[in-house]
Amino acid sequence: MNKLLIALLTISFVTSNFEITAFAEKDNQESEVKQEHQIEFTQKQQDELAVLHKEMLAKKIEIVHKYVEFGAISKEKSAMIVKHMEKHYQKLVENGFQPHHTHHHKRPAE
C-alpha cells in the first residue's frame, strides 16, 4: 500500500513539474512572438494598408447587403454588423494597422 502511494505521489509530482515547465516555455514563446510583431509602419505602408482594408471593408459591407436583399438577415441585423465592422476598421487605424490577435483558442490535446 505504501509503495502504491509513493508511486502515485511521485508520478503526480513529475507530471506537474512537466506542466509547469511547458507553461513557462509557452509564455517565453508568446513574449518572443509579441516582440517580433511590434514594428512601426511608415506612413506610406499605413496608407497602402488603409487602401486594402477599405476595399475589404467595402466588399464585406456589400456582402452583408446582399444577405439583406436575399432575406437571410434583417436590416437591423445588417446595421449592427456593418457598425461592428466599421468600429473594427477604426481600431485598426488607431493602432497603425498593427495586426492584433487575441483569440482564445482551446489548448490542443497532447
BATIBA-130828 format. One line per field, with one value per residue: residue in three letters; x, y, z of N, C-alpha, C in turn; residue number from 1. Coordinates in nm, 3 decimals. Layout:
rest: [ALA|...];
n_X: [X|...];
n_Y: [Y|...];
n_Z: [Z|...];
ca_X: [X|...];
ca_Y: [Y|...];
ca_Z: [Z|...];
c_X: [X|...];
c_Y: [Y|...];
c_Z: [Z|...];
nr: [NUM|...];
***
This chain:
rest: [MET|ASN|LYS|LEU|LEU|ILE|ALA|LEU|LEU|THR|ILE|SER|PHE|VAL|THR|SER|ASN|PHE|GLU|ILE|THR|ALA|PHE|ALA|GLU|LYS|ASP|ASN|GLN|GLU|SER|GLU|VAL|LYS|GLN|GLU|HIS|GLN|ILE|GLU|PHE|THR|GLN|LYS|GLN|GLN|ASP|GLU|LEU|ALA|VAL|LEU|HIS|LYS|GLU|MET|LEU|ALA|LYS|LYS|ILE|GLU|ILE|VAL|HIS|LYS|TYR|VAL|GLU|PHE|GLY|ALA|ILE|SER|LYS|GLU|LYS|SER|ALA|MET|ILE|VAL|LYS|HIS|MET|GLU|LYS|HIS|TYR|GLN|LYS|LEU|VAL|GLU|ASN|GLY|PHE|GLN|PRO|HIS|HIS|THR|HIS|HIS|HIS|LYS|ARG|PRO|ALA|GLU];
n_X: [0.082|0.190|0.391|0.245|0.119|0.344|0.440|0.228|0.230|0.484|0.455|0.254|0.392|0.604|0.468|0.333|0.547|0.645|0.432|0.443|0.691|0.631|0.435|0.590|0.771|0.592|0.497|0.735|0.774|0.546|0.594|0.819|0.709|0.528|0.706|0.834|0.648|0.608|0.645|0.694|0.498|0.572|0.444|0.371|0.343|0.131|-0.064|-0.092|-0.187|-0.424|-0.573|-0.612|-0.752|-0.981|-1.094|-1.149|-1.330|-1.539|-1.621|-1.705|-1.919|-2.081|-2.142|-2.291|-2.512|-2.616|-2.702|-2.915|-3.075|-3.137|-3.290|-3.182|-3.087|-3.200|-3.261|-3.198|-3.022|-2.819|-2.733|-2.620|-2.408|-2.256|-2.190|-2.027|-1.816|-1.715|-1.633|-1.428|-1.251|-1.185|-1.044|-0.822|-0.707|-0.649|-0.454|-0.244|-0.258|-0.156|-0.132|-0.347|-0.400|-0.607|-0.723|-0.900|-0.812|-0.875|-0.660|-0.445|-0.500|-0.284];
n_Y: [-0.119|0.129|0.152|0.187|0.430|0.600|0.573|0.686|0.950|1.028|1.012|1.206|1.435|1.449|1.478|1.720|1.893|1.883|2.007|2.267|2.348|2.335|2.538|2.762|2.765|2.810|3.068|3.213|3.176|3.306|3.571|3.625|3.612|3.826|4.041|4.019|4.104|4.372|4.627|4.946|5.086|5.267|5.585|5.561|5.283|5.245|5.385|5.225|4.989|5.091|5.144|4.882|4.763|4.926|4.859|4.590|4.616|4.748|4.549|4.350|4.480|4.506|4.236|4.183|4.345|4.209|3.976|4.084|4.164|3.914|3.814|3.679|3.793|4.052|4.409|4.553|4.380|4.375|4.637|4.642|4.464|4.594|4.826|4.718|4.617|4.856|4.979|4.808|4.858|5.123|5.084|4.953|5.162|5.342|5.194|5.194|5.006|4.771|4.423|4.242|3.984|3.828|3.580|3.332|3.039|2.691|2.481|2.261|1.909|1.699];
n_Z: [0.000|0.084|-0.105|-0.339|-0.285|-0.265|-0.526|-0.673|-0.572|-0.659|-0.937|-0.978|-0.891|-1.076|-1.322|-1.278|-1.260|-1.521|-1.652|-1.548|-1.649|-1.921|-1.943|-1.876|-2.089|-2.297|-2.233|-2.268|-2.543|-2.643|-2.562|-2.715|-2.968|-2.956|-2.930|-3.171|-3.359|-3.315|-3.479|-3.631|-3.876|-4.173|-4.290|-4.557|-4.581|-4.404|-4.543|-4.770|-4.653|-4.549|-4.781|-4.880|-4.665|-4.662|-4.909|-4.861|-4.648|-4.776|-4.957|-4.778|-4.656|-4.877|-4.917|-4.686|-4.737|-4.955|-4.831|-4.689|-4.900|-5.008|-4.808|-4.593|-4.360|-4.134|-4.187|-3.958|-3.825|-4.013|-4.001|-3.747|-3.786|-3.984|-3.844|-3.645|-3.802|-3.909|-3.675|-3.602|-3.813|-3.754|-3.515|-3.618|-3.765|-3.556|-3.423|-3.596|-3.800|-3.702|-3.670|-3.460|-3.258|-3.054|-2.996|-2.825|-2.808|-2.772|-2.589|-2.763|-2.771|-2.601];
ca_X: [0.000|0.278|0.462|0.149|0.103|0.467|0.444|0.130|0.280|0.597|0.403|0.186|0.494|0.679|0.383|0.306|0.671|0.649|0.332|0.496|0.796|0.566|0.372|0.696|0.821|0.488|0.499|0.854|0.749|0.447|0.656|0.906|0.622|0.477|0.814|0.867|0.550|0.595|0.720|0.620|0.486|0.589|0.317|0.340|0.293|-0.002|-0.156|-0.118|-0.274|-0.555|-0.644|-0.652|-0.856|-1.104|-1.152|-1.203|-1.448|-1.646|-1.671|-1.778|-2.047|-2.160|-2.191|-2.397|-2.631|-2.671|-2.778|-3.042|-3.151|-3.185|-3.377|-3.115|-3.079|-3.282|-3.188|-3.145|-2.905|-2.711|-2.680|-2.532|-2.288|-2.178|-2.137|-1.917|-1.703|-1.657|-1.564|-1.303|-1.162|-1.135|-0.942|-0.703|-0.649|-0.592|-0.337|-0.144|-0.274|-0.081|-0.216|-0.372|-0.473|-0.633|-0.819|-0.891|-0.824|-0.857|-0.528|-0.453|-0.484|-0.146];
ca_Y: [0.000|0.243|0.161|0.242|0.571|0.669|0.574|0.784|1.083|1.054|1.037|1.336|1.539|1.457|1.533|1.862|1.964|1.896|2.107|2.399|2.377|2.360|2.670|2.862|2.770|2.871|3.211|3.268|3.178|3.410|3.703|3.643|3.640|3.962|4.133|4.006|4.173|4.510|4.718|5.066|5.102|5.403|5.642|5.502|5.148|5.258|5.427|5.107|4.901|5.156|5.122|4.742|4.739|4.993|4.776|4.470|4.659|4.776|4.419|4.283|4.551|4.465|4.100|4.194|4.400|4.101|3.889|4.152|4.156|3.776|3.781|3.593|3.869|4.174|4.535|4.588|4.296|4.418|4.764|4.608|4.401|4.699|4.913|4.644|4.612|4.991|5.001|4.731|4.932|5.240|5.034|4.929|5.294|5.394|5.115|5.198|4.885|4.660|4.305|4.217|3.857|3.786|3.472|3.242|2.904|2.581|2.421|2.136|1.789|1.648];
ca_Z: [0.000|0.089|-0.233|-0.434|-0.250|-0.304|-0.672|-0.720|-0.540|-0.747|-1.073|-0.981|-0.880|-1.202|-1.428|-1.251|-1.292|-1.666|-1.691|-1.513|-1.747|-2.050|-1.937|-1.879|-2.227|-2.379|-2.205|-2.334|-2.688|-2.671|-2.549|-2.831|-3.083|-2.940|-2.959|-3.311|-3.442|-3.274|-3.565|-3.669|-4.021|-4.223|-4.334|-4.688|-4.557|-4.345|-4.649|-4.853|-4.575|-4.539|-4.908|-4.885|-4.564|-4.706|-5.015|-4.797|-4.573|-4.873|-5.008|-4.671|-4.642|-4.994|-4.891|-4.585|-4.805|-5.038|-4.741|-4.662|-5.025|-5.025|-4.697|-4.496|-4.235|-4.135|-4.200|-3.827|-3.801|-4.104|-3.949|-3.635|-3.841|-4.050|-3.739|-3.583|-3.896|-3.916|-3.548|-3.612|-3.903|-3.680|-3.423|-3.699|-3.794|-3.431|-3.386|-3.702|-3.880|-3.643|-3.652|-3.319|-3.250|-2.917|-2.999|-2.711|-2.861|-2.678|-2.599|-2.836|-2.690|-2.609];
c_X: [0.087|0.353|0.372|0.130|0.226|0.477|0.348|0.175|0.397|0.549|0.335|0.286|0.567|0.593|0.352|0.429|0.682|0.551|0.381|0.602|0.734|0.502|0.477|0.752|0.720|0.486|0.619|0.834|0.651|0.508|0.751|0.824|0.570|0.584|0.846|0.774|0.532|0.687|0.632|0.617|0.511|0.453|0.275|0.284|0.154|-0.104|-0.192|-0.212|-0.414|-0.637|-0.697|-0.764|-0.987|-1.173|-1.219|-1.330|-1.566|-1.706|-1.752|-1.914|-2.138|-2.219|-2.306|-2.525|-2.695|-2.752|-2.913|-3.132|-3.212|-3.273|-3.314|-3.102|-3.162|-3.194|-3.125|-3.018|-2.789|-2.650|-2.585|-2.399|-2.197|-2.114|-2.017|-1.794|-1.635|-1.581|-1.429|-1.204|-1.102|-1.027|-0.812|-0.631|-0.580|-0.463|-0.232|-0.142|-0.188|-0.176|-0.229|-0.459|-0.487|-0.739|-0.795|-0.917|-0.812|-0.717|-0.540|-0.431|-0.345|-0.141];
c_Y: [0.126|0.263|0.224|0.391|0.652|0.678|0.679|0.927|1.122|1.088|1.173|1.451|1.558|1.519|1.680|1.946|1.984|2.002|2.248|2.441|2.410|2.497|2.780|2.877|2.838|3.022|3.278|3.279|3.289|3.548|3.730|3.677|3.782|4.064|4.133|4.089|4.320|4.600|4.839|5.076|5.248|5.455|5.584|5.362|5.152|5.298|5.308|5.011|4.959|5.132|4.979|4.713|4.807|4.913|4.652|4.504|4.683|4.646|4.346|4.348|4.514|4.326|4.103|4.247|4.296|4.005|3.951|4.140|4.018|3.729|3.694|3.661|3.995|4.297|4.577|4.510|4.340|4.549|4.739|4.549|4.506|4.792|4.846|4.641|4.749|5.025|4.928|4.803|5.053|5.200|5.008|5.061|5.349|5.323|5.108|5.073|4.770|4.541|4.274|4.092|3.817|3.680|3.380|3.101|2.802|2.525|2.290|2.017|1.732|1.501];
c_Z: [0.000|-0.042|-0.338|-0.409|-0.291|-0.455|-0.728|-0.691|-0.630|-0.888|-1.079|-0.971|-1.012|-1.311|-1.402|-1.282|-1.443|-1.714|-1.663|-1.613|-1.882|-2.052|-1.943|-2.019|-2.318|-2.359|-2.272|-2.483|-2.724|-2.661|-2.665|-2.954|-3.075|-2.974|-3.108|-3.399|-3.406|-3.357|-3.595|-3.820|-4.058|-4.267|-4.468|-4.670|-4.497|-4.450|-4.739|-4.781|-4.563|-4.665|-4.914|-4.786|-4.602|-4.815|-4.955|-4.719|-4.667|-4.928|-4.902|-4.650|-4.758|-4.975|-4.790|-4.650|-4.897|-4.951|-4.706|-4.784|-5.045|-4.910|-4.590|-4.360|-4.248|-4.154|-4.067|-3.795|-3.889|-4.056|-3.832|-3.686|-3.904|-3.947|-3.671|-3.674|-3.907|-3.788|-3.549|-3.703|-3.831|-3.579|-3.498|-3.728|-3.670|-3.393|-3.496|-3.788|-3.831|-3.629|-3.504|-3.309|-3.104|-2.915|-2.882|-2.761|-2.749|-2.697|-2.673|-2.741|-2.709|-2.583];
nr: [1|2|3|4|5|6|7|8|9|10|11|12|13|14|15|16|17|18|19|20|21|22|23|24|25|26|27|28|29|30|31|32|33|34|35|36|37|38|39|40|41|42|43|44|45|46|47|48|49|50|51|52|53|54|55|56|57|58|59|60|61|62|63|64|65|66|67|68|69|70|71|72|73|74|75|76|77|78|79|80|81|82|83|84|85|86|87|88|89|90|91|92|93|94|95|96|97|98|99|100|101|102|103|104|105|106|107|108|109|110];
***
